[in-house]
Amino acid sequence: MQIIVTRTFAGASDYVAEIIADLVLSKPTAKLGLATGSTPERVYDKLADMHFKGLDFSRVSTVNLDEYCGVTGDNPVSYRYYMNEKLFSHINVKPENIYVPSGINNPEEELELFSYKIYNGKIDLQLLGIGPNGHVGFNEPGDKLHRAAHITKLTQSTIDANARFFNDKSEVPTEAITMGMGDILSAASIVLLASGASKADAVKALLMDDYITTQVPATFIKMHAAATVVIDYELANMIGYKVKG
Ligand code: F6R
């Protein structure tokens, strides 16, 4: 695992945006696995800015990690809406090259389509955030993890963490559709971005210990040959990670 520590979270986000831009420049048909949440917001701002300055996404395709169940894409809390707002409406990616799983379609059919979208051409780069409990996508801690795309119940930790996007905690959906752990690990490369005290325990388990555990799903990323974790200096300090050199 490559570990990058930047001075600020803005710097970490810019670093990740550069990785994505370099990929799109070297491979204009790149397939990107995308995440939502607070973490990648500045990455998407940067990519929008780079597009404004000429970066071409016309042959890029995208697959998103997850979506809430029971929420339509025109609902501002949906991940589809987030992606349209934060990225898709600012770059020239073609609508037909975008896939965000639907949380309202027939689950069996949607999961089949989701798997097809993941494996019909390898994902070149999977962007990840990390939950306070160590979830990636919505692969929640437990005795077992799923290999493939599935519908999952959200843990209380995740519901609490995501309540800030809703008027009331009671409005947070309790289920989501998500890529499985095997789907995430099937990407040619993984870039995980993290910042903030709430992520310290999970990032510590990822960077400071050698074990892999279903209780902290992000630890599985240690097994990926081309994974990069980008954090800021404050988080590195919190977990006791010493920058080498
Ligand atoms: C979002 C996703 C989640 C988030 C994680 C962190 O598509 O898959 O795993 O990356 O919950 O969320 P933020 O960035 O809001 O702290």
Residues whose N, C-alpha, C, O or C-beta is under 5 A from the ligand:
A	BS01	F6R	A35 T36 G37 S38 T39 L65 D66 L128 G129 I130 G131 H135 V136 G137 F138
